[in-house]
Amino acid sequence: MAHDPDWLADLQRYGSRPFSREQSIWAVWIYRFGRRLDQRPEGLARRLMTSWYWLLFRVVETGVGVSLPKSVRIGPGLR
């Protein structure tokens, strides 16, 4: 995650300790994770991580009520 400039720009928009203070950061993190997965080469690792992505996506979508599917394109600095 540290090498993803979009994610780093997203984090700069939040204050300190965003994961304990902002529910939206969970959805943003899952979104960026999914976008990075789509850039990985095909293979077993990608399939396994994509399954993990969908599980996390559904948990966050249901738990916090925020849905950011990886199919949308959102620039850096999302909050």
N, C-alpha and C positions, 0 to 999 in steps of 0.2 A: 504494500500500500504506500510505502514511503516514496516510491518512485513514480507515483501517479500525480502529475501536476494538477489535474482537475480536483482530485481528492484533497490535496494540500490547499488549494484555493478555497474549497468548501470549508475546511477546518478553520481557516483564517476568518471566516465570517461568524464563527461561533465564539463564545467566551471561553473561559477556563472550564475544564471538566464537562464538556458538552454531553457525554454519554450518560451522565447522571442528572442532567438538567433539562435536556431538550429531547423530546420523543422523536422529532423529525430526523435527527442525526442517524438514528437506526435505519430508517428507510433510505437515506442518502448513502450510507455505507453499503447496504445491500445492493442498491442500484449500481454504484461504482464497481463493486465486486462482480456483478453480472456482466457489466460492460467489458471488464478486463477478461472475463472468461471467454467472451465471444471473440477475442483477439488471439486466444491460444490456439495452437495447432490441434487438429482432430486427434483423438486418441482416448485411451482409457481414463487418464487423469482428468481430461476435460469433461468426459461423461460423468464421472463420479462427482466432480466439483459442481457440475451443472445440477445434478440431483440435490446436492447440498444447498445450492443457491435457491432452488424452488422451495425447499422446505423452509429455509430462513425467510424467504419472501412471503410465504403464506403466514408464518408465525407473526412477522412484523405487521403485515397487512391487517391481520385479524386483531392483534394485540393493541396496536396504536392507531389503526384506522387510516394509515397512509400507504398509498400504493404508487410506486414508481417502477413500472416494468422496464426491464433492460432494453426493450425494443425502441424506446424513445431516445432522442438525442438531446442532451442538456449540457450546456457549456459549464465552464468552471465557475466556482463561487456560488453554488446552489445552497440555499438555506430554506 
